[in-house]
């Protein structure tokens, strides 16, 4: 598979990890849109939110259990934003489900 995020999970492409366990990986975005910008991805390839089903939804559930822990470890006490893009019109740039954690300052309302 020629998926950028699958290659990061496999260790073929280096990343600055913020968190990792057997189901997901969180790493710092290489083009941050906020002082803190981390991506959280499932270790199973799911193309987008449209690809979530009863067989793989456990990865999404787990990621949403992990996100508050990652945010706290990054010092995001005053809040943060979680975003996922889906499909071409949603500006999804990598076809592997991923969630952006953005924070570290007051974010503009129209960002996202």
Buried (B, 14 or more C-beta within 10 A) or exposed (E): EEBEBBBBBEEEEEBEEBBBEEBBBBBBBEEEBBEBBBBBBBBBBBBBBEEBEEEBEEBBEBBEEBBEEBBEEBEBEEEBBBEBBBEEEEEBEBBBBBBBBBBBEEBEEEEE
